[in-house]
Amino acid sequence: MSGGSRRAAMRAAARERLRSGDDESIPRAPAGESVEDGHVVRRVAGSAPGRSYRCPGCDHELDGGTPHVVAWPEGRSDDRRHWHTACWSARGRRGVKVHRSKNAPRYG
């Protein structure tokens, strides 16, 4: 058996294991979810108008009827946060959003 055909056979066997779900060594997120930087990420089409959320990236209101991202740390599904898609994409380039009260001084 040549090296090329052995590799092809191994790839075909791996594809078949993935299709049948027999390979438990590969962790997979549920359908519609992915794992990015230790967070489970779900992209939402935004079909529930009337609900509103606060985006932790920009601290603006997010209408539930707009497409957005729901993300939470792996293993902590009760800590879900709704993000604007652009805010989620830019989370690595931004600093921490400082929350101030209405009458707090802006600088200082």
Kinemage of the C-alpha trace (Angstrom):
@kinemage 1
@onewidth
@group {chain A} dominant
@subgroup {mainchain}
@vectorlist {calphas} color= white
{ca met a 1} P 0.000 0.000 0.000
{ca ser a 2} L 1.470 3.352 -0.938
{ca gly a 3} L 1.544 6.345 1.459
{ca gly a 4} L -1.003 8.333 -0.521
{ca ser a 5} L -3.684 5.686 -0.493
{ca arg a 6} L -3.151 5.021 3.226
{ca arg a 7} L -3.680 8.719 3.999
{ca ala a 8} L -6.782 8.781 1.822
{ca ala a 9} L -8.168 5.744 3.651
{ca met a 10} L -7.478 7.368 7.040
{ca arg a 11} L -9.226 10.593 5.951
{ca ala a 12} L -12.225 8.645 4.663
{ca ala a 13} L -12.463 6.719 7.952
{ca ala a 14} L -12.259 9.966 9.955
{ca arg a 15} L -15.005 11.545 7.820
{ca glu a 16} L -17.210 8.505 8.387
{ca arg a 17} L -16.638 8.651 12.176
{ca leu a 18} L -17.601 12.334 12.176
{ca arg a 19} L -20.779 11.658 10.185
{ca ser a 20} L -21.847 8.793 12.440
{ca gly a 21} L -20.881 10.590 15.665
{ca asp a 22} L -18.699 7.708 16.896
{ca asp a 23} L -15.636 9.847 17.533
{ca glu a 24} L -16.170 11.200 21.055
{ca ser a 25} L -12.640 12.603 21.255
{ca ile a 26} L -13.652 15.633 19.178
{ca pro a 27} L -15.643 18.124 21.283
{ca arg a 28} L -18.408 19.743 19.272
{ca ala a 29} L -20.774 22.544 20.116
{ca pro a 30} L -24.500 21.970 19.526
{ca ala a 31} L -25.901 22.903 16.129
{ca gly a 32} L -25.995 26.653 15.610
{ca glu a 33} L -23.341 27.323 18.244
{ca ser a 34} L -19.583 27.692 18.018
{ca val a 35} L -16.798 28.125 20.559
{ca glu a 36} L -14.589 31.228 20.279
{ca asp a 37} L -11.954 32.241 22.840
{ca gly a 38} L -13.538 30.181 25.621
{ca his a 39} L -17.048 31.483 24.922
{ca val a 40} L -19.968 29.628 23.399
{ca val a 41} L -21.361 31.852 20.655
{ca arg a 42} L -24.810 31.687 19.085
{ca arg a 43} L -25.806 33.932 16.202
{ca val a 44} L -29.445 35.019 16.539
{ca ala a 45} L -31.594 36.123 13.610
{ca gly a 46} L -33.554 38.511 15.804
{ca ser a 47} L -37.107 37.294 15.597
{ca ala a 48} L -38.384 38.574 18.958
{ca pro a 49} L -39.148 42.282 18.689
{ca gly a 50} L -40.262 43.876 21.912
{ca arg a 51} L -37.426 42.503 24.033
{ca ser a 52} L -34.437 44.728 24.549
{ca tyr a 53} L -30.985 43.982 25.929
{ca arg a 54} L -27.937 46.031 26.952
{ca cys a 55} L -24.840 45.305 24.823
{ca pro a 56} L -21.779 44.948 27.094
{ca gly a 57} L -19.480 46.099 24.271
{ca cys a 58} L -20.923 49.560 23.700
{ca asp a 59} L -23.424 49.871 26.583
{ca his a 60} L -26.220 50.769 24.135
{ca glu a 61} L -29.622 49.176 23.961
{ca leu a 62} L -30.042 46.246 21.604
{ca asp a 63} L -33.503 45.542 20.211
{ca gly a 64} L -34.333 41.833 20.214
{ca gly a 65} L -35.678 42.092 16.665
{ca thr a 66} L -32.265 42.841 15.131
{ca pro a 67} L -29.711 40.146 14.297
{ca his a 68} L -27.132 39.864 17.077
{ca val a 69} L -24.811 37.505 18.972
{ca val a 70} L -25.465 35.734 22.259
{ca ala a 71} L -22.287 34.645 24.049
{ca trp a 72} L -21.447 33.083 27.409
{ca pro a 73} L -18.361 31.511 29.021
{ca glu a 74} L -18.143 27.756 28.515
{ca gly a 75} L -19.944 25.904 31.282
{ca arg a 76} L -21.778 29.012 32.550
{ca ser a 77} L -24.902 29.244 30.410
{ca asp a 78} L -26.654 31.384 33.034
{ca asp a 79} L -24.131 34.173 32.284
{ca arg a 80} L -25.411 34.858 28.736
{ca arg a 81} L -24.900 38.307 27.211
{ca his a 82} L -26.457 39.753 24.051
{ca trp a 83} L -23.968 41.662 21.857
{ca his a 84} L -24.243 43.672 18.664
{ca thr a 85} L -22.504 41.624 15.980
{ca ala a 86} L -19.976 44.424 15.344
{ca cys a 87} L -19.275 44.823 19.077
{ca trp a 88} L -18.612 41.086 19.432
{ca ser a 89} L -16.230 41.184 16.468
{ca ala a 90} L -14.372 44.191 17.919
{ca arg a 91} L -14.176 42.987 21.539
{ca gly a 92} L -10.436 42.331 21.303
{ca arg a 93} L -9.652 45.836 20.029
{ca arg a 94} L -11.683 47.721 22.608
{ca gly a 95} L -10.977 48.575 26.204
{ca val a 96} L -13.286 48.122 29.146
{ca lys a 97} L -16.412 50.252 28.997
{ca val a 98} L -16.506 52.510 32.076
{ca his a 99} L -19.954 52.802 33.605
{ca arg a 100} L -20.698 56.105 35.327
{ca ser a 101} L -23.743 57.392 37.101
{ca lys a 102} L -25.667 60.206 35.481
{ca asn a 103} L -24.199 62.960 37.692
{ca ala a 104} L -20.644 61.624 38.005
{ca pro a 105} L -17.793 63.816 36.727
{ca arg a 106} L -16.693 62.815 33.245
{ca tyr a 107} L -12.969 63.038 33.923
{ca gly a 108} L -11.128 62.518 37.137
